[in-house]
């Protein structure tokens, strides 16, 4: 599956369960680790876990098995590694504190942000 199609699958899964403030960062020029980072907010531990479950199921159905899922136990910040796409789903406070969008767009070479 192309990175673009995988990113679209992730965003659709997040939107289906009402993920908040979904942001897409194109990091192709900044790292070889991934082409896109998708960052979204969940309103509670349960919501974050549900969003992650939706992403994992949608990606598996599309033929892309996640390489790893980290942080699901706490439900405050969960990372899904899909290879070309990294998905960060966080509750509001950790998202504000870590501010990944600012971090990745402040790097010389600037990531492109898409809403």
C-alpha positions in Angstrom: 0.0 0.0 0.0 1.3 3.5 -0.9 2.2 5.8 2.0 -0.5 8.2 0.8 -3.2 5.6 0.7 -2.1 4.3 4.2 -2.3 7.9 5.6 -5.8 8.3 4.1 -6.9 5.0 5.7 -5.6 6.1 9.1 -7.3 9.5 8.8 -10.6 7.9 7.8 -10.5 5.5 10.8 -9.8 8.5 13.2 -12.6 10.6 11.7 -15.1 7.7 11.9 -14.7 7.7 15.7 -14.6 11.4 16.1 -10.9 11.9 16.6 -10.2 15.6 17.5 -7.9 18.0 15.7 -6.4 15.5 13.3 -3.2 16.8 11.8 -1.0 15.3 9.1 2.7 16.0 9.0 4.6 15.2 5.8 8.1 14.3 7.2 9.6 12.8 4.1 12.2 15.5 3.8 13.1 15.3 7.5 13.5 11.6 8.3 13.9 8.3 6.6 11.8 6.7 9.4 8.4 7.6 7.8 6.7 9.7 5.2 3.8 10.9 7.3 2.9 11.4 11.0 -0.7 11.6 11.9 -1.5 13.3 15.2 -4.9 13.3 16.8 -6.5 13.9 20.2 -8.9 11.6 22.1 -11.1 12.9 24.8 -10.4 10.2 27.4 -8.4 7.0 27.9 -11.3 5.0 26.5 -11.6 7.2 23.4 -7.8 7.1 22.7 -7.9 3.3 22.9 -11.0 3.1 20.7 -9.3 5.4 18.1 -6.2 3.2 18.1 -8.3 0.0 17.8 -10.1 1.6 14.8 -6.8 2.5 13.1 -5.3 -1.0 13.6 -8.4 -2.8 12.4 -8.8 -0.5 9.3 -5.1 -0.9 8.4 -5.2 -4.7 8.8 -8.3 -4.9 6.6 -6.4 -2.9 4.0 -3.5 -5.3 4.2 -1.1 -3.2 6.4 -0.3 -4.9 9.7 1.2 -2.5 12.3 4.8 -3.0 13.2 4.0 -2.0 16.8 1.7 -0.3 19.2 3.1 1.5 22.2 1.4 3.1 25.2 -2.1 1.5 24.8 -2.1 0.4 28.5 -2.2 4.0 29.8 -4.3 5.5 27.0 -2.7 8.9 27.4 -0.4 8.8 24.4 -0.4 5.8 22.0 1.9 5.4 19.0 1.1 3.0 16.1 4.1 2.3 13.8 2.8 1.5 10.4 6.2 1.8 8.7 5.6 4.7 6.3 3.0 6.3 8.6 3.4 6.9 12.4 0.2 7.6 14.3 0.1 9.5 17.6 -3.2 9.6 19.4 -3.0 11.5 22.7 -5.2 13.1 25.3 -5.4 16.9 25.3 -2.8 17.6 28.1 0.0 15.4 26.7 -0.6 16.7 23.2 -0.3 20.3 24.4 2.8 19.5 26.5 4.7 17.6 23.8 3.4 19.7 20.9 4.7 17.4 18.2 3.4 19.6 15.4 5.5 22.5 16.5 8.5 20.2 17.1 8.4 18.6 13.7 7.6 21.9 11.8 10.4 23.8 13.7 13.1 21.5 12.2 15.0 23.1 9.3 13.5 21.8 6.1 10.1 22.2 7.6 7.5 19.5 7.6 4.4 20.3 5.7 1.3 20.3 7.9 -2.1 19.4 6.5 -5.4 19.7 8.4 
